[in-house]
Amino acid sequence: MPDGYVRHLLFAFTKDNSASDNYDYGFDAINKDDYPYDLNWMIGDLRCTTQAVGAFDISKKYPLGLFMSKDGDIEIALDTLENFDTPIDLFIYDALLKTYTQINDSNYAATIAKGDYLNRFYLAFKSENTSFFAKTLDTEDITLKDTEISYLNDSKQLYINTNDKYIVKNIHIYNLNGQKVFTFSHVNSKLIKIPLQISQIKYGIVAIETDQGGLRRKIVLN
């Protein structure tokens, strides 16, 4: 939570399907707390801290409710995975941005605006990324790693230099919530300096499309 507290949640599968996706008395625990920031399992309209469902199904997604009394930075992390013969993958699915962030080895981190988010975040077990933004967050073409991407604070310019190797076609800039802030289309250049006046965000993700693949970098924008 933005105030430094940690909300622990428990999620369980029952091989014999003794629990369901609905509220099951004796399995699911309703949240009785009143925190300024919180994350809960959403079972219908019920906010729960523990949820049990039926047997593991890789195709399912389970909704999370995120509650923010003010803007702030949050992280969602996997603490422990138990009782699986073979480890499974776990993702946080963002239905607004249509992105999947794997949390087995690293945390989902974002800056979230004040509000209640009931239909945005889900626990998922496989990635179905299709958007360019989602793909550039997941993978990076190693042939483009010589490309320089930075923000020139003195001149307020976005600087991209492919060292005369690749042609940059399109540029997309996102905030850390994954919301697109700027797009520059049909750039068609190997060395780029674009005036960029940004005051509303401190960090940005610059994603470029080139004639030989895609690349993204997180940079300081002010």
C-alpha positions as CSV (number, residue, x, y, z in Angstrom):
1,M,0.0,0.0,0.0
2,P,1.2,3.6,-0.5
3,D,1.3,4.1,3.3
4,G,3.7,1.1,3.7
5,Y,1.3,-1.5,5.0
6,V,0.9,-4.9,3.4
7,R,-2.4,-6.6,2.8
8,H,-2.0,-10.4,2.8
9,L,-4.5,-12.4,0.7
10,L,-5.0,-16.1,0.5
11,F,-6.2,-18.0,-2.6
12,A,-6.8,-21.8,-2.7
13,F,-7.9,-24.4,-5.2
14,T,-9.9,-27.5,-4.1
15,K,-9.1,-30.6,-6.2
16,D,-12.5,-32.2,-5.4
17,N,-14.4,-28.9,-6.3
18,S,-15.7,-28.6,-2.8
19,A,-15.5,-24.9,-3.2
20,S,-16.8,-22.8,-6.2
21,D,-16.3,-19.4,-7.8
22,N,-19.2,-18.1,-5.7
23,Y,-19.1,-17.3,-2.0
24,D,-18.7,-20.5,0.0
25,Y,-19.3,-20.4,3.7
26,G,-16.4,-21.9,5.6
27,F,-14.0,-21.4,2.7
28,D,-14.2,-17.6,1.9
29,A,-13.4,-14.9,4.5
30,I,-15.2,-11.5,4.1
31,N,-13.0,-8.4,4.7
32,K,-14.0,-6.7,8.0
33,D,-11.3,-4.0,7.9
34,D,-11.5,-0.4,6.9
35,Y,-8.2,0.7,5.5
36,P,-7.5,3.8,3.4
37,Y,-5.9,1.5,0.8
38,D,-6.8,-2.1,0.2
39,L,-6.8,-5.0,-2.2
40,N,-9.4,-7.8,-1.9
41,W,-10.8,-10.7,-3.8
42,M,-14.2,-9.7,-5.3
43,I,-16.8,-12.5,-5.0
44,G,-19.8,-10.8,-6.5
45,D,-20.2,-7.7,-4.4
46,L,-18.3,-9.2,-1.5
47,R,-14.8,-8.0,-0.6
48,C,-12.8,-11.0,0.7
49,T,-9.4,-11.6,2.1
50,T,-9.5,-15.4,1.5
51,Q,-11.0,-17.1,-1.4
52,A,-11.3,-20.8,-2.3
53,V,-12.5,-22.1,-5.7
54,G,-12.7,-25.5,-7.4
55,A,-9.9,-27.4,-9.2
56,F,-7.1,-25.4,-10.9
57,D,-8.2,-24.1,-14.3
58,I,-5.5,-22.3,-16.3
59,S,-8.1,-20.5,-18.4
60,K,-9.8,-18.7,-15.5
61,K,-9.3,-15.2,-14.1
62,Y,-10.3,-14.1,-10.6
63,P,-11.2,-10.4,-10.0
64,L,-9.4,-8.2,-7.5
65,G,-10.8,-5.0,-6.0
66,L,-8.3,-2.2,-5.5
67,F,-9.4,0.7,-3.2
68,M,-7.4,3.9,-3.2
69,S,-8.3,6.8,-0.9
70,K,-5.6,9.0,-2.6
71,D,-3.2,8.7,-5.5
72,G,-0.2,6.4,-4.7
73,D,2.3,3.7,-5.6
74,I,1.2,0.1,-5.1
75,E,2.8,-3.3,-5.6
76,I,1.2,-6.8,-5.9
77,A,3.6,-9.6,-5.1
78,L,3.5,-13.4,-4.8
79,D,4.5,-14.4,-1.2
80,T,4.3,-18.2,-1.4
81,L,3.1,-20.9,-3.8
82,E,2.3,-24.2,-2.1
83,N,1.2,-27.7,-2.9
84,F,1.7,-27.8,-6.6
85,D,3.7,-30.7,-8.0
86,T,4.7,-28.4,-10.9
87,P,5.0,-24.6,-10.3
88,I,2.4,-22.5,-12.1
89,D,2.6,-19.1,-13.6
90,L,0.8,-16.2,-12.0
91,F,-0.1,-12.9,-13.7
92,I,-1.9,-9.7,-12.8
93,Y,-4.2,-8.9,-15.7
94,D,-5.1,-5.2,-16.3
95,A,-8.4,-5.2,-18.1
96,L,-8.1,-1.5,-18.9
97,L,-4.7,-1.8,-20.6
98,K,-5.1,-5.4,-21.6
99,T,-1.6,-6.3,-20.2
100,Y,-0.4,-9.3,-18.2
101,T,2.4,-8.9,-15.6
102,Q,4.0,-12.1,-14.3
103,I,4.5,-12.0,-10.6
104,N,6.4,-15.2,-9.9
105,D,9.8,-13.6,-9.7
106,S,9.0,-9.8,-9.7
107,N,6.2,-7.6,-8.4
108,Y,3.5,-5.8,-10.3
109,A,4.1,-2.1,-9.6
110,A,2.1,0.9,-10.6
111,T,1.1,4.4,-9.7
112,I,-2.7,4.4,-9.3
113,A,-5.1,7.3,-9.0
114,K,-7.6,7.7,-6.3
115,G,-10.7,5.6,-6.7
116,D,-12.3,2.1,-6.5
117,Y,-11.2,-0.4,-9.1
118,L,-13.6,-3.3,-9.2
119,N,-13.3,-4.5,-12.8
120,R,-9.8,-3.7,-13.8
121,F,-7.3,-6.2,-12.0
122,Y,-7.5,-10.0,-12.1
123,L,-5.3,-12.9,-11.0
124,A,-4.6,-15.0,-14.2
125,F,-2.5,-18.1,-14.9
126,K,-1.5,-17.5,-18.5
127,S,-0.7,-14.5,-20.6
128,E,-2.7,-13.5,-23.6
129,N,-0.9,-10.3,-24.5
130,T,-1.7,-9.0,-28.0
131,S,-1.1,-5.2,-27.9
132,F,2.1,-3.6,-29.0
133,F,2.5,-2.0,-25.6
134,A,2.0,-5.3,-23.8
135,K,4.5,-7.1,-26.0
136,T,7.2,-4.4,-25.6
137,L,6.8,-4.7,-21.8
138,D,7.3,-8.4,-22.0
139,T,10.1,-8.7,-24.6
140,E,12.9,-6.7,-26.0
141,D,14.6,-7.4,-29.3
142,I,18.3,-7.9,-28.3
143,T,19.5,-6.7,-31.7
144,L,18.3,-3.2,-30.7
145,K,20.0,-2.9,-27.4
146,D,22.7,-0.5,-28.8
147,T,20.0,2.1,-29.4
148,E,20.2,5.1,-27.1
149,I,16.9,6.5,-25.6
150,S,17.0,9.4,-23.1
151,Y,15.4,12.7,-22.2
152,L,17.5,15.8,-22.5
153,N,16.4,17.8,-19.6
154,D,18.2,21.0,-20.6
155,S,16.6,21.2,-24.0
156,K,13.4,19.3,-23.0
157,Q,13.8,16.8,-25.9
158,L,13.4,13.1,-26.4
159,Y,16.6,11.7,-27.8
160,I,16.8,8.5,-29.7
161,N,20.0,7.3,-31.5
162,T,20.1,4.0,-33.3
163,N,23.8,4.5,-34.1
164,D,22.8,4.5,-37.8
165,K,21.6,0.9,-37.6
166,Y,17.8,1.0,-37.6
167,I,15.0,3.2,-38.8
168,V,12.5,4.3,-36.1
169,K,9.0,4.3,-37.6
170,N,6.8,5.1,-34.6
171,I,7.3,6.2,-31.0
172,H,4.8,5.7,-28.1
173,I,5.2,7.2,-24.7
174,Y,3.3,5.7,-21.7
175,N,3.1,6.6,-18.0
176,L,3.7,3.8,-15.5
177,N,0.0,3.0,-15.5
178,G,0.4,2.0,-19.1
179,Q,-1.7,4.9,-20.4
180,K,-0.5,6.4,-23.6
181,V,0.7,10.0,-23.2
182,F,2.2,10.7,-26.7
183,T,2.5,9.1,-30.1
184,F,4.8,10.1,-32.9
185,S,3.9,8.3,-36.2
186,H,5.9,8.0,-39.4
187,V,9.1,9.3,-37.9
188,N,11.3,7.3,-40.3
189,S,14.7,8.4,-38.9
190,K,17.8,6.9,-37.3
191,L,18.6,9.9,-35.1
192,I,15.7,11.7,-33.4
193,K,15.4,14.8,-31.2
194,I,11.8,15.7,-30.5
195,P,10.7,18.6,-28.2
196,L,8.8,17.1,-25.3
197,Q,7.2,19.2,-22.6
198,I,6.1,16.8,-19.8
199,S,5.2,18.0,-16.4
200,Q,2.5,15.6,-15.3
201,I,4.6,12.4,-15.0
202,K,8.1,11.8,-13.7
203,Y,8.9,8.5,-15.3
204,G,7.8,7.2,-18.7
205,I,8.1,4.2,-20.8
206,V,9.2,4.9,-24.3
207,A,8.3,2.2,-26.8
208,I,9.7,2.4,-30.4
209,E,8.8,0.5,-33.5
210,T,11.7,0.1,-36.0
211,D,12.2,-1.6,-39.3
212,Q,13.9,-4.5,-37.4
213,G,11.8,-4.9,-34.2
214,G,10.5,-3.2,-31.1
215,L,12.2,-1.8,-28.1
216,R,11.1,-0.1,-24.8
217,R,12.9,1.8,-22.1
218,K,11.9,3.4,-18.8
219,I,13.3,6.9,-18.5
220,V,13.1,9.9,-16.3
221,L,11.1,12.6,-18.0
222,N,11.6,15.6,-15.7
